[in-house]
């Protein structure tokens, strides 16, 4: 028997026909709830009930606990179940799709990694402002001035630097919450910048380590592709002390090691939620030691 779940219900079929069905309630809220559970890889009560005490084949990974996973079986490609035969219209599907899209966008906008991206962008703006104020203060040092004339500038500079520290602390706390492995492997602030450059935790987890290695060095990379010369060895991960405190000639190899471990850390943070930081840190330290001893 084959277990198939559509947006409007779940069906138990043989090779020719539907043998049993569990239709979802014909209202938007109920179906959106089912779709959200499916999106989170949960097994629906209807799927458990309809397949109870039966050997079934499934084409979704989330259903592997209740059936044999056979995504390439021709049945799943050829057997069609039409919603209109069960009283569900395409207009109804369109309304649900629009609502689901709106919900997904709202969830993305409220997600912590998206908030971290905004905080990193704000942090960079504050740092730029601090640098501009510092340059202006240096200009004042070259002339005679009274304290009351420069005092507002000093207060602004101190205020901006204080807010930089506060924002860095918030970013660190949020990173430890959503990406503990990355935070421990390379530091919370570097990890946050990697999230910002990649567009989020899941995006970072899907990138190859070679791309992670040069995130933040896009201008240098494009210049290399256009004009030739030497490609960049590292991007934002250069801020990691293992790299920037190492001799120039081995920085590229150390950057590859760190990027590789960040890649594993990101996958654990995004998907398995397992703490593998000790394993990664020990591996990273061992490989860096070997590189330095060559």
C-alpha positions, 0 to 999 in steps of 0.5 A: 500500500502507498501513503500519499498526503496532499494539501487537502488530505491523506490517502492510502492507495494500491497500484490502481485506486484509493482504498482509504482516505482521511480528508482535512477539514474544509476550512483555511485555518485547519488546513494551514495548521496541517501544512505548518506541521508538515513543514516542520517535518511532523507526522500527522495524526491522520497519517498515523491512523490511516497506516496503522497495522499496515505496511506502507510505502512513502515518498516523504522523508518525514514519514520514514517512521511509519513506512518504507521510504521509496521516493523513486517508485513510479507510483508516486510520479504517475498516480494523481489525486485531484482536489476537486473530486473531494470538494476542494477548489483551486480558488481555495488552494490559492487563498491558502497558498497566499496566507501560507506565504504571508505567514512564512514571510512574517516568520522569517522577518521575526526570526532571530537570525534575521534580527541578528542580520539587522543588528550586524548591519546596525553595528557596522553603521555605528562603527562607521559613525564612531570612526567618523567622529574619531577623525573629527576629534583628531582634526580638533586636536590640531587647533586651539579650542575651548572645551565647550565647543568640542564637548558635544562631539566627545559626548556623541563619540562616547555614546556611540561607542557605548552603544556599540558595546551594548549591541555587541553583547546582545548579538553575542547572547542571541548567537549563543542561543541560536548558533551555539556551535558556531559561536564556540568554534569561531566566536559569536561576533564573527559567526554573526557576520557570517550569518549576515553575509550569507543571509541566515543560518540555514543559508550558511549551513548550505554553503560549501566551506570554500565559500564560507572561507571567503565570505566578506571578501567579495570585492577582492574575489570579483577583482581577482576574477576580473583582473587576475592576480591572487585570490583572497585567502579569507574573508571575515574569518580573518578576524579569528585569532588563529588566522590573524596571529599566524604567519602569512604563508600559512594563513590560507591553510588555517582559514580552510581548516576553520571554514570547514569546522564552521561549515559543520557547526552551522549544519549542527546549529541549523538542522540537528541542534546537537552540541558538537562544539568540543569535537570540532574545536579539538579537531580544529586545534589539532589540525592547526597545530599540525600546519604550524609544525610543518 
